[in-house]
Structure formats: C-alpha cells, structure tokens
C-alpha cells in the first residue's frame, strides 16, 4: 500500500509538471487558432478547457491532448464563410451560432462512427504513413515559428500554404527585432543544457516549462515589450448555449464541412496517439478514442467551443514533459480554466519568441528519427509512403496529408496483393508430387498447377494469362487438368466468373478439370454461384484432413481417367505394383 501511495504521488507530480508545461503553450496557441478561424480568442480557450478535459477523460491514450488545431481552424473558417446569413441579424452572432451547429454535427458524426465500430478501421493506416505525417508536421511546426523567433510580422494569412506565408513574412515582415531574436535564440540555447540535465537526472524534469519561465523573467531585462498584436483574453468560463439544430438550411450548408472535420479530426487524433504509443508501447483502443472525440465535441457544442481534435504540438509536449496518465490532460484543461478566471490579463506577458522557440524544439522532437530511418531502409514501399506523406504535409496540405498517404499506400499495395503465383507440379519418379524442376520432362497428358495469392479483381489479368497457358497445354494434348487452390484467398466475382467460363469451355472440349485443396470459404463461394449444378462433384476435392490430401486424391482420380493413355515419360508406365504407389507434397 505504501509503494502504491508513493507511485501515485510520483505520477501526480509528473502529470502536474506536464500539465503546466502544456498549458503554458496551449493558452497562446489556442487563442491563435481562434483567430485563424476568424473568432475572438476566448473561444479557443473555451475549447482548450471543455474539449481537452472530456477527450482526456474518456480516451484511451495517456498522452493525447485534444483541443483546437491549425487544420480544423482553417476548415472551420471556410465553412463559416459559406454560411447563408440573414440580413437582420448581426454577422458575428450568426457566425457563432453556425459554429455551435457545426461542432454539434461533428460530434454527432463521430459518435455514429464509434457506435458502428468504424474506429477500428484506423488501425489499417500504415505505420509508414504515420511516420511521414509526423515528420512533415514537425517540419511545418518548426518553420512556422521562424517569424515569431525573429520578431517579424506574420504575413500571407490568405495563403493556405505555410511555405507561402513564411516567404511573405521573411520578405515583407519588416526588420528583425533584436530583443525578440535574442530571446528566441537564447531560449533555444538554454534548452540544450536543460535537456542534457534532464537525461543526466534520470527523473521527470520540466525543462520546457523552466525555459519558458526564465525567458519570461529575462524578457523585460533585454528590452522586449508586448506588441499591439498580443492577444487579449476576457475573464470567465463558457456559459451554456443551445446549438440551432432547427436551422435546416444551415445543416445542409454545413453538412459537408462537418463530415470533413469529423473524419479529419479522428484521423489526426488517432495518428498522434499511435505515433506516441509506438514509443511508449501503450495499447490503444481506437474505437474508444473516436468515442471520446465525439463526446468532447458534442458537449463542446453546448459550451461555445470550436471543433477539437488531437493536437500534434501539445500531445508531444505532454509526452516529452513526462506525463504518465490521462489525468495530465484533465489537469492541463483545469489550468486553462484557471487562466480564464485569474491569469487572462497576464497572458500578454508571455514572450512570443520564447514560446516559438519551444515549439521549434517540439517540432524537432516530433520527428522520430531512428524509426523514420528504419522505415526508409526497410523497403522501397515503406520509403515511398513515408516520403510521399511528408512531402504532402509540407508542400500541399497538412489536413490532407494522411489521406494522401493512405491513398499512396493503397495504390502501392494493390499491385503487390494482385500477384498470383503459379507453380507447375509433376508426378516424379521419386513417388512424390513436387514442384517441377527445369530438367523434369513435361507430361503430355496430365497438367498439374498450384495457385497462390488473392483471387480478387486485381489478379484477373494474371489469372487470364494462366488460363490461356492451360488452353495451350490442352491444344498440345493434355487430357486432364488439376488446379490446386489450397493457397488462394478471398475469391471475388471477377475471378470466379473467369474460372467458371474456363471450366465450361473445358467441359465442351471434354477435358476434365479437377479442383483440389478447396477450403471452406472457396467451397461456399462455389455453392453460392451454384457451381454444383453443372460441375461434377467428383471433380471437386475438398481440403479434409480426415480424408487425406486432396491433391493426392485428385492425382489418383486423374490417372483413373487417363487409364493406359499416358505419355512416354510417365513414371507410372514403369510400375510393377501400382497399388504400392503413393503421392505426397
């Protein structure tokens, strides 16, 4: 009991340190995301309180921090811009009402996804996609903070590309502000020894929070002053509201954006949770994460919240600061609530250059360099997926990069899955049925082939080529064909129809085709298509351990059909005691 109490105290301390560190970054970041969406900054903090607390409380990841994100804020801005407005109501009021409705729809869609157990489909997102996504996101986070570190004016807000905005800021953002540059670079330099001290200490140490506090103390000493673009925050917690669910015209207008935000938010949350879990080896329940995101957004719609999802920056900051449980996210939300009540006027004194330096370090640490290098070395398949996803995040769109990575992985996977392996077998003199070797003579009467692979539409060209090969063997004199289908999987309509047409053609030519190694799923597919109405039952050999090898039974049946009509190289022609002959693979 004593050991458990000590462990609980240590866990609480680590979670508290992580919560303080995360909230120090979350407060100004969430205010900025609200401005991206064209909303007052307090709505970002409302989201950082309500959505963060509920998503952490009901989720399965110990490190995932939810709340407003850059990608969702941009989609929200576009959705509200297309809202059909009424002339006699203030635009700001309608925008807020539209946001409440949008968040309500997002939460409802996510709850339906969780209800139908569709969240588990996220486990089919390749690890290479996640590594590329995190690498691209880390680069974007670091590049996006360069103007803040140098004290430049951020320009190019109308451009969806971060690289364009960075170029505009560097070109036309004014001269470098020396106090800001000193503060930003100094924070980066301070973080290096603090990081080494943390490793040497071998215990939780809030290096990021210490660096931010030191920068806040030093800032006025070197002449840094809050600028006019510093965000002001109003005191107070969010009051309950009622989303306008009766506005059918708004629902039709916002339905597409709500679906996009719901799916994108779940992909972001699961991607971040999986990337951290790959390092911590923590088991995740993907459907539970979807449920948590749905509950958080649906509840947030009644408390003036923006749509929320898993945050790249804050989640990795939470992990790097030493959090050990989901209570770190809950405590971070409570700190944001305290900031809304007490510290709101003081938020303007947090130096942006120091905060930008912390985000640059976070972006650098976001890239799992060892696993990314392992991925690039493993196969070209993984390398193309990871690099393609990272490039999509940097040069196209962070919100679409995961979808692009998934599409790349599927495009590369389908040709690999469509490889149909064809192996010719022979009845050898060693009394075995084995793979035909180059020096084995070709049997002119009996052709035995084994197929291996997925019998789906992607494999149909290869299956067509194989069936043409069988037709050539029949023209050359083959009287019986044996197809071993034991290692084929997932037959679909296209391949089954091609097989049926071939079997009907061979029946017209009076060439028996024996199917062996038939597994239960393949047998069921044959039954569904009523193959037994025209395919003789003695031509189908089911895989049955009790009855012996289906391949050997098919070979024996083929020799019964052939009788004494055998080619000159047939090993059975030399048998003295045919009843002693047996076959094996």
C-alpha positions as CSV (number, residue, x, y, z in Angstrom):
1,X,0.0,0.0,0.0
2,X,2.9,2.3,0.8
3,X,4.5,1.6,-2.5
4,X,1.3,2.3,-4.3
5,X,0.9,5.6,-2.5
6,X,4.4,6.6,-3.4
7,X,3.8,5.7,-7.0
8,X,0.6,7.7,-7.1
9,X,2.3,10.8,-5.7
10,X,5.1,10.5,-8.2
11,X,2.6,10.1,-11.1
12,X,0.6,13.1,-9.9
13,X,3.8,15.2,-9.8
14,X,4.8,14.2,-13.3
15,X,1.4,14.8,-14.6
16,X,1.2,18.2,-12.9
17,X,4.6,19.2,-14.4
18,X,3.4,18.1,-17.9
19,X,0.0,19.9,-17.4
20,X,1.8,23.1,-16.5
21,X,4.1,22.8,-19.5
22,X,1.3,22.0,-21.9
23,X,-1.0,24.8,-20.7
24,X,1.8,27.3,-21.0
25,X,1.9,26.5,-24.7
26,X,-1.8,25.9,-25.0
27,X,-3.1,29.3,-23.9
28,X,-1.5,31.4,-26.6
29,X,-1.7,28.7,-29.2
30,X,-5.4,28.2,-28.7
31,X,-6.0,31.9,-28.9
32,X,-4.1,32.0,-32.2
33,X,-6.2,29.1,-33.6
34,X,-9.4,31.0,-32.8
35,X,-8.1,34.0,-34.8
36,X,-7.3,31.6,-37.7
37,X,-11.0,30.7,-37.7
38,X,-12.0,34.4,-37.6
39,X,-13.3,34.2,-34.0
40,X,-12.4,36.0,-30.8
41,X,-9.5,34.3,-28.9
42,X,-11.7,33.3,-25.9
43,X,-13.4,30.6,-28.0
44,X,-10.1,28.8,-28.5
45,X,-9.5,28.8,-24.7
46,X,-13.1,27.5,-24.1
47,X,-12.2,24.6,-26.4
48,X,-8.9,24.1,-24.6
49,X,-10.9,23.7,-21.4
50,X,-14.0,21.7,-22.3
51,X,-12.9,19.5,-25.2
52,X,-9.4,18.9,-23.7
53,X,-10.8,17.7,-20.4
54,X,-13.5,15.4,-21.8
55,X,-11.4,13.9,-24.5
56,X,-8.6,13.1,-22.0
57,X,-11.2,11.7,-19.5
58,X,-12.9,9.3,-21.9
59,X,-10.0,8.5,-24.2
60,X,-7.5,5.6,-24.1
61,X,-4.2,7.4,-24.8
62,X,-2.2,8.6,-21.8
63,X,-0.6,11.4,-23.7
64,X,-3.1,12.7,-26.3
65,X,-4.1,16.3,-25.7
66,X,-7.2,17.4,-27.7
67,X,-8.4,20.9,-28.5
68,X,-8.4,23.3,-31.4
69,X,-5.9,22.6,-34.2
70,X,-4.5,24.5,-37.1
71,X,-6.1,22.3,-39.7
72,X,-9.5,22.2,-38.2
73,X,-9.4,26.0,-37.6
74,X,-8.8,26.5,-41.3
75,X,-11.7,24.2,-42.3
76,X,-13.9,26.0,-39.8
77,X,-13.1,29.3,-41.3
78,X,-14.1,28.1,-44.8
79,X,-17.3,26.5,-43.5
80,X,-18.4,29.7,-41.7
81,X,-17.6,31.8,-44.7
82,X,-20.1,29.9,-46.8
83,X,-22.9,30.1,-44.2
84,X,-26.2,31.5,-45.6
85,X,-26.6,34.6,-43.5
86,X,-29.8,36.6,-42.6
87,X,-29.8,40.4,-43.2
88,X,-31.4,41.5,-39.9
89,X,-29.1,39.6,-37.5
90,X,-25.5,40.6,-36.7
91,X,-22.9,38.7,-38.7
92,X,-20.9,37.9,-35.6
93,X,-23.9,36.4,-33.8
94,X,-24.7,34.2,-36.8
95,X,-21.1,33.1,-37.1
96,X,-21.1,31.9,-33.5
97,X,-24.4,30.2,-34.0
98,X,-23.1,28.5,-37.1
99,X,-20.0,27.3,-35.2
100,X,-22.2,25.8,-32.4
101,X,-24.2,23.9,-35.0
102,X,-21.1,22.8,-36.9
103,X,-19.5,21.4,-33.7
104,X,-22.7,19.7,-32.8
105,X,-22.8,17.9,-36.2
106,X,-19.1,17.0,-35.9
107,X,-19.7,15.4,-32.5
108,X,-22.8,13.6,-33.7
109,X,-21.0,12.1,-36.8
110,X,-18.0,11.0,-34.6
111,X,-20.4,9.3,-32.1
112,X,-22.0,7.4,-35.0
113,X,-18.6,6.3,-36.3
114,X,-17.8,5.0,-32.8
115,X,-21.3,3.4,-32.4
116,X,-20.9,1.4,-35.6
117,X,-17.3,0.3,-34.5
118,X,-15.7,2.0,-37.5
119,X,-13.0,3.5,-35.4
120,X,-11.0,0.2,-35.6
121,X,-10.6,0.8,-39.3
122,X,-7.9,3.4,-38.4
123,X,-5.6,0.5,-37.4
124,X,-5.2,-0.2,-41.2
125,X,-3.4,3.1,-41.6
126,X,0.2,2.2,-42.4
127,X,2.9,3.0,-39.8
128,X,4.9,4.5,-42.7
129,X,2.0,7.0,-43.3
130,X,2.2,8.0,-39.6
131,X,6.0,8.4,-39.6
132,X,5.8,10.6,-42.7
133,X,2.9,12.6,-41.3
134,X,4.8,13.3,-38.1
135,X,7.9,14.2,-40.0
136,X,6.1,16.6,-42.2
137,X,4.2,18.1,-39.3
138,X,7.4,18.6,-37.3
139,X,9.0,20.5,-40.2
140,X,5.9,22.7,-40.5
141,X,5.7,23.4,-36.8
142,X,9.4,24.5,-36.8
143,X,9.2,26.5,-40.0
144,X,6.0,28.2,-38.9
145,X,7.7,29.7,-35.8
146,X,10.6,31.3,-37.6
147,X,8.9,34.7,-37.9
148,X,8.0,34.7,-34.3
149,X,11.5,33.9,-33.2
150,X,12.9,36.8,-35.3
151,X,10.2,39.2,-34.3
152,X,8.8,39.6,-37.8
153,X,5.2,40.4,-38.7
154,X,3.3,37.3,-39.8
155,X,2.0,37.9,-43.4
156,X,0.2,36.0,-46.0
157,X,-2.7,34.9,-43.9
158,X,-4.8,34.5,-47.1
159,X,-2.5,31.8,-48.4
160,X,-3.3,28.2,-47.4
161,X,0.4,27.2,-47.7
162,X,2.6,27.7,-44.8
163,X,5.6,28.0,-47.1
164,X,4.0,30.9,-48.9
165,X,3.2,32.6,-45.6
166,X,6.7,32.1,-44.4
167,X,8.1,33.5,-47.6
168,X,5.8,36.6,-47.4
169,X,6.8,37.1,-43.7
170,X,10.5,36.9,-44.4
171,X,10.3,39.1,-47.4
172,X,7.9,41.8,-46.2
173,X,7.6,41.2,-42.5
174,X,9.9,44.1,-41.6
175,X,13.3,44.1,-40.0
176,X,14.4,41.6,-37.4
177,X,13.6,42.7,-33.9
178,X,16.8,42.2,-31.9
179,X,15.2,41.6,-28.4
180,X,12.9,39.0,-29.9
181,X,15.7,37.3,-31.8
182,X,17.9,37.3,-28.6
183,X,15.0,35.9,-26.6
184,X,14.2,33.2,-29.1
185,X,17.7,32.1,-29.8
186,X,18.6,32.3,-26.1
187,X,15.7,30.0,-25.3
188,X,16.9,27.5,-27.8
189,X,20.4,27.6,-26.3
190,X,19.1,27.2,-22.8
191,X,17.0,24.2,-23.8
192,X,20.1,22.3,-24.8
193,X,21.8,22.0,-21.4
194,X,18.4,21.6,-19.7
195,X,17.7,18.6,-22.0
196,X,21.1,17.1,-21.1
197,X,20.5,17.8,-17.4
198,X,17.1,16.0,-17.6
199,X,18.8,12.9,-19.2
200,X,21.5,13.0,-16.5
201,X,19.0,13.4,-13.8
202,X,17.1,10.3,-15.0
203,X,13.9,11.7,-13.4
204,X,11.0,13.9,-14.6
205,X,12.2,17.5,-15.1
206,X,10.1,20.3,-16.7
207,X,12.8,21.6,-19.0
208,X,10.4,23.3,-21.3
209,X,8.5,25.0,-18.6
210,X,11.7,26.1,-16.9
211,X,13.0,27.6,-20.1
212,X,9.7,29.4,-20.7
213,X,9.7,30.9,-17.1
214,X,13.3,32.0,-17.5
215,X,12.5,33.7,-20.8
216,X,9.5,35.5,-19.3
217,X,11.8,36.8,-16.5
218,X,14.6,37.9,-18.8
219,X,12.3,39.4,-21.5
220,X,11.8,42.9,-19.9
221,X,15.5,43.0,-18.9
222,X,16.6,42.9,-22.5
223,X,14.0,45.3,-23.7
224,X,11.3,43.0,-25.0
225,X,7.8,44.5,-24.7
226,X,4.4,43.1,-25.6
227,X,3.3,44.3,-29.0
228,X,0.0,45.5,-30.3
229,X,-0.8,42.1,-31.8
230,X,-0.7,40.5,-28.4
231,X,-3.9,38.6,-27.9
232,X,-6.2,39.9,-25.1
233,X,-8.4,37.4,-23.2
234,X,-11.6,38.1,-21.3
235,X,-12.2,36.6,-17.9
236,X,-14.8,34.0,-17.3
237,X,-15.8,30.4,-18.2
238,X,-18.1,29.5,-21.1
239,X,-21.8,29.8,-20.5
240,X,-24.2,27.1,-21.8
241,X,-25.7,27.7,-25.2
242,X,-28.2,25.8,-27.5
243,X,-27.0,25.0,-31.0
244,X,-29.6,26.0,-33.6
245,X,-30.4,22.4,-34.7
246,X,-33.7,23.6,-36.2
247,X,-31.9,25.6,-39.0
248,X,-32.2,23.0,-41.8
249,X,-30.7,25.4,-44.4
250,X,-27.6,25.7,-42.2
251,X,-27.4,21.9,-41.7
252,X,-27.4,21.4,-45.4
253,X,-24.7,24.1,-45.8
254,X,-22.5,22.8,-43.0
255,X,-23.0,19.0,-43.6
256,X,-20.1,18.5,-45.9
257,X,-17.7,20.5,-43.8
258,X,-18.9,18.8,-40.6
259,X,-18.2,15.4,-42.2
260,X,-14.7,16.6,-43.3
261,X,-13.9,17.9,-39.9
262,X,-15.2,14.8,-38.2
263,X,-13.2,12.4,-40.3
264,X,-10.1,14.6,-40.4
265,X,-10.3,15.1,-36.6
266,X,-10.4,11.4,-35.9
267,X,-7.5,10.7,-38.3
268,X,-5.4,13.4,-36.6
269,X,-6.3,12.2,-33.1
270,X,-5.6,8.5,-33.9
271,X,-2.4,9.4,-35.8
272,X,-1.0,11.4,-32.9
273,X,-2.0,8.8,-30.4
274,X,-0.5,5.9,-32.5
275,X,2.8,7.8,-33.0
276,X,3.3,8.3,-29.3
277,X,2.1,4.8,-28.4
278,X,4.8,3.4,-30.8
279,X,7.4,4.9,-28.5
280,X,5.6,4.1,-25.2
281,X,4.3,0.7,-26.2
282,X,0.9,1.6,-24.7
283,X,-2.1,-0.4,-26.1
284,X,-4.7,1.8,-27.7
285,X,-8.5,1.4,-28.2
286,X,-9.1,3.2,-31.4
287,X,-12.9,3.0,-31.2
288,X,-12.7,4.4,-27.7
289,X,-10.7,7.3,-29.0
290,X,-13.4,8.0,-31.6
291,X,-16.0,7.9,-28.9
292,X,-14.0,10.3,-26.7
293,X,-13.6,12.8,-29.5
294,X,-17.3,12.5,-30.3
295,X,-18.3,13.1,-26.7
296,X,-15.9,16.0,-26.3
297,X,-17.2,17.8,-29.5
298,X,-20.8,17.1,-28.9
299,X,-20.6,18.5,-25.4
300,X,-18.4,21.4,-26.6
301,X,-21.2,22.5,-28.9
302,X,-23.3,23.4,-25.8
303,X,-20.4,25.4,-24.3
304,X,-19.3,27.7,-27.1
305,X,-16.4,25.5,-28.3
306,X,-14.7,25.2,-31.6
307,X,-14.2,21.7,-33.1
308,X,-11.4,19.9,-31.5
309,X,-9.0,17.0,-32.2
310,X,-5.7,15.6,-31.1
311,X,-3.0,18.3,-31.2
312,X,0.4,17.4,-32.6
313,X,2.2,20.0,-30.6
314,X,0.5,19.7,-27.3
315,X,0.4,15.9,-27.3
316,X,4.1,15.5,-27.9
317,X,4.8,18.3,-25.5
318,X,2.8,16.4,-22.9
319,X,4.8,13.2,-23.6
320,X,8.1,14.9,-23.6
321,X,7.3,16.7,-20.3
322,X,6.9,13.4,-18.6
323,X,3.1,12.8,-18.4
324,X,2.2,9.2,-17.4
325,X,-1.6,9.2,-17.4
326,X,-4.8,10.8,-18.9
327,X,-5.1,13.0,-15.8
328,X,-2.3,15.2,-17.3
329,X,-4.8,16.3,-20.0
330,X,-7.5,16.9,-17.4
331,X,-5.2,19.0,-15.3
332,X,-4.0,20.9,-18.3
333,X,-7.6,21.8,-19.1
334,X,-8.1,22.9,-15.5
335,X,-5.1,25.2,-15.8
336,X,-6.6,26.7,-18.9
337,X,-9.8,27.3,-16.9
338,X,-7.8,28.9,-14.2
339,X,-6.1,31.1,-16.7
340,X,-9.5,32.2,-18.0
341,X,-10.6,33.1,-14.5
342,X,-7.4,34.6,-13.0
343,X,-4.5,34.9,-15.3
344,X,-6.2,36.1,-18.5
345,X,-4.7,39.6,-18.4
346,X,-1.2,38.2,-17.7
347,X,-1.1,36.0,-20.9
348,X,0.1,39.0,-22.9
349,X,3.4,39.0,-21.0
350,X,4.4,35.5,-22.2
351,X,7.1,36.3,-24.8
352,X,6.1,35.0,-28.2
353,X,9.8,34.5,-29.3
354,X,10.4,32.1,-26.3
355,X,7.2,30.3,-27.0
356,X,8.1,29.9,-30.6
357,X,11.5,28.5,-29.6
358,X,9.7,25.9,-27.5
359,X,7.5,25.0,-30.5
360,X,10.6,24.6,-32.7
361,X,12.1,22.2,-30.3
362,X,8.8,20.4,-30.1
363,X,8.6,20.1,-33.8
364,X,12.2,18.7,-33.9
365,X,11.4,16.2,-31.3
366,X,8.2,15.3,-33.1
367,X,10.3,13.5,-35.8
368,X,11.1,10.0,-34.7
369,X,14.5,10.0,-36.5
370,X,15.5,6.4,-35.6
371,X,12.2,4.8,-36.7
372,X,12.0,7.0,-39.7
373,X,15.5,5.9,-40.9
374,X,14.5,2.3,-40.2
375,X,11.4,2.8,-42.4
376,X,13.4,4.3,-45.2
377,X,15.9,1.5,-45.1
378,X,13.3,-1.3,-44.8
379,X,11.7,-1.4,-48.3
380,X,11.1,1.0,-51.2
381,X,7.4,0.5,-50.5
382,X,7.7,2.0,-47.0
383,X,10.1,4.7,-48.1
384,X,7.8,6.0,-50.9
385,X,4.8,6.1,-48.5
386,X,6.7,7.9,-45.7
387,X,8.4,10.4,-48.0
388,X,5.2,11.0,-50.0
389,X,3.2,11.6,-46.9
390,X,5.8,14.0,-45.5
391,X,6.0,15.9,-48.8
392,X,2.2,16.2,-49.0
393,X,2.2,17.7,-45.5
394,X,4.9,20.2,-46.2
395,X,4.0,21.3,-49.8
396,X,0.3,20.5,-50.1
397,X,-1.9,20.3,-47.0
398,X,-1.3,19.1,-43.5
399,X,-5.0,18.3,-43.2
400,X,-5.0,16.1,-46.3
401,X,-1.5,14.5,-45.9
402,X,-2.8,11.5,-44.0
403,X,-5.4,10.8,-46.7
404,X,-2.8,11.2,-49.4
405,X,-0.5,8.8,-47.6
406,X,-3.3,6.3,-47.2
407,X,-4.1,6.6,-50.9
408,X,-0.4,6.1,-51.8
409,X,-0.2,3.0,-49.6
410,X,-3.3,1.5,-51.2
411,X,-2.0,2.3,-54.7
412,X,1.2,0.5,-53.9
413,X,-0.4,-2.3,-52.0
414,X,-3.0,-3.4,-54.7
415,X,-0.4,-4.4,-57.3
416,X,1.5,-6.4,-54.7
417,X,-1.6,-8.1,-53.5
418,X,-2.6,-8.9,-57.1
419,X,0.5,-11.0,-57.6
420,X,-0.8,-14.5,-58.5
421,X,1.9,-17.1,-58.0
422,X,1.6,-20.1,-60.4
423,X,3.6,-23.3,-59.8
424,X,3.7,-26.3,-62.0
425,X,3.8,-29.6,-60.2
426,X,4.8,-33.0,-61.5
427,X,4.5,-36.6,-60.5
428,X,8.2,-37.6,-60.1
429,X,9.9,-40.9,-60.2
430,X,10.7,-40.5,-56.5
431,X,7.0,-41.2,-55.9
432,X,6.2,-37.6,-54.9
433,X,4.2,-34.7,-56.2
434,X,6.5,-31.8,-56.2
435,X,7.4,-28.6,-58.0
436,X,8.6,-29.1,-61.5
437,X,12.3,-28.6,-62.0
438,X,14.0,-27.5,-65.2
439,X,15.3,-31.0,-66.0
440,X,11.9,-32.7,-65.4
441,X,10.2,-33.8,-68.7
442,X,6.9,-32.2,-69.4
443,X,3.9,-34.5,-69.1
444,X,1.8,-34.5,-72.3
445,X,-1.3,-36.0,-70.8
446,X,-1.6,-34.5,-67.2
447,X,-1.0,-30.9,-66.2
448,X,-0.9,-30.0,-62.5
449,X,-0.7,-26.4,-61.4
450,X,-0.9,-24.8,-58.0
451,X,-2.1,-21.2,-57.5
452,X,-1.2,-19.0,-54.6
453,X,-2.4,-15.4,-53.9
454,X,-5.5,-13.3,-53.7
455,X,-8.2,-14.2,-56.2
456,X,-9.7,-10.7,-56.5
457,X,-10.3,-8.4,-59.4
458,X,-6.7,-7.0,-59.2
459,X,-5.4,-10.5,-60.0
460,X,-7.7,-11.0,-63.0
461,X,-5.1,-10.2,-65.7
462,X,-2.6,-12.7,-64.3
463,X,-5.4,-15.3,-63.9
464,X,-6.4,-14.7,-67.6
465,X,-2.8,-15.3,-68.7
466,X,-2.7,-18.5,-66.6
467,X,-5.9,-19.8,-68.1
468,X,-4.5,-19.1,-71.6
469,X,-1.5,-21.2,-70.7
470,X,-3.8,-24.1,-69.8
471,X,-5.6,-23.7,-73.1
472,X,-2.3,-24.1,-74.9
473,X,-1.5,-27.2,-72.9
474,X,-4.9,-28.7,-73.9
475,X,-4.1,-27.9,-77.5
476,X,-0.8,-29.7,-77.1
477,X,-2.5,-32.9,-76.0
478,X,-3.2,-32.6,-72.2
479,X,-6.3,-34.7,-71.4
480,X,-6.7,-33.9,-67.7
481,X,-6.0,-30.6,-65.7
482,X,-5.6,-30.3,-62.0
483,X,-5.8,-27.0,-60.3
484,X,-4.6,-26.8,-56.7
485,X,-6.3,-23.9,-55.0
486,X,-5.3,-24.5,-51.4
487,X,-3.3,-21.3,-51.1
488,X,-5.7,-19.0,-52.8
489,X,-7.6,-16.5,-50.7
490,X,-10.7,-14.2,-50.9
491,X,-12.1,-15.2,-54.3
492,X,-14.4,-12.5,-55.8
493,X,-16.9,-12.3,-58.6
494,X,-14.4,-11.4,-61.3
495,X,-12.1,-14.3,-60.8
496,X,-14.9,-16.8,-60.1
497,X,-16.6,-15.8,-63.3
498,X,-13.4,-16.2,-65.3
499,X,-12.9,-19.6,-63.7
500,X,-16.5,-20.7,-64.5
501,X,-16.1,-19.7,-68.1
502,X,-12.9,-21.7,-68.4
503,X,-14.5,-24.8,-66.8
504,X,-17.5,-24.6,-69.1
505,X,-15.1,-24.3,-72.1
506,X,-13.1,-27.4,-70.9
507,X,-16.4,-29.3,-70.5
508,X,-17.3,-28.5,-74.1
509,X,-13.9,-29.9,-75.1
510,X,-14.4,-32.9,-72.9
511,X,-11.3,-32.1,-70.9
512,X,-11.9,-32.8,-67.1
513,X,-10.6,-30.2,-64.7
514,X,-10.1,-31.3,-61.2
515,X,-10.1,-28.7,-58.4
516,X,-8.3,-29.7,-55.2
517,X,-7.3,-28.0,-52.0
518,X,-10.8,-26.3,-51.8
519,X,-11.1,-24.6,-48.5
520,X,-14.5,-23.8,-46.8
521,X,-14.7,-20.2,-48.0
522,X,-14.0,-21.2,-51.6
523,X,-16.5,-24.0,-51.3
524,X,-19.1,-21.6,-50.0
525,X,-18.5,-19.3,-52.9
526,X,-18.9,-22.2,-55.4
527,X,-22.2,-23.1,-53.6
528,X,-23.4,-19.5,-53.8
529,X,-22.8,-19.5,-57.5
530,X,-24.4,-22.9,-57.9
531,X,-21.3,-24.5,-59.5
532,X,-22.6,-27.9,-58.4
533,X,-25.4,-27.7,-60.9
534,X,-23.0,-28.2,-63.8
535,X,-19.6,-29.0,-62.2
536,X,-19.4,-32.8,-61.3
537,X,-19.0,-33.4,-57.6
538,X,-16.2,-35.9,-58.3
539,X,-14.2,-33.1,-59.9
540,X,-14.0,-31.1,-56.6
541,X,-11.7,-32.3,-53.8
542,X,-12.3,-30.5,-50.5
543,X,-9.5,-29.9,-48.1
544,X,-10.3,-32.5,-45.4
545,X,-7.6,-33.8,-43.0
546,X,-9.6,-36.9,-42.2
547,X,-9.9,-37.9,-45.9
548,X,-6.2,-37.3,-46.6
549,X,-4.5,-35.0,-49.0
550,X,-7.0,-33.6,-51.5
551,X,-4.1,-33.2,-54.0
552,X,-3.2,-36.8,-53.9
553,X,-6.8,-37.8,-54.3
554,X,-7.1,-35.6,-57.3
555,X,-3.9,-37.1,-58.9
556,X,-5.2,-40.6,-58.3
557,X,-8.5,-39.6,-59.9
558,X,-6.7,-38.1,-62.9
559,X,-4.8,-41.4,-63.5
560,X,-8.1,-43.3,-63.3
561,X,-9.4,-41.0,-66.1
562,X,-6.3,-41.4,-68.2
563,X,-6.2,-45.2,-67.9
564,X,-3.4,-46.5,-70.1
565,X,-3.2,-43.4,-72.2
566,X,0.0,-42.0,-70.7
567,X,3.0,-40.2,-72.2
568,X,6.3,-41.9,-72.7
569,X,7.9,-40.2,-69.7
570,X,5.2,-41.0,-67.2
571,X,6.7,-42.8,-64.1
572,X,3.6,-44.9,-63.7
573,X,4.3,-46.6,-67.0
574,X,7.2,-48.5,-65.3
575,X,5.2,-49.6,-62.2
576,X,5.0,-53.3,-61.4
577,X,2.8,-52.8,-58.4
578,X,0.5,-49.9,-58.9
579,X,-1.2,-50.3,-55.6
580,X,2.0,-49.5,-53.8
581,X,2.3,-46.1,-55.4
582,X,1.5,-43.1,-53.3
583,X,1.9,-39.3,-53.6
584,X,2.9,-36.5,-51.3
585,X,3.9,-32.8,-51.5
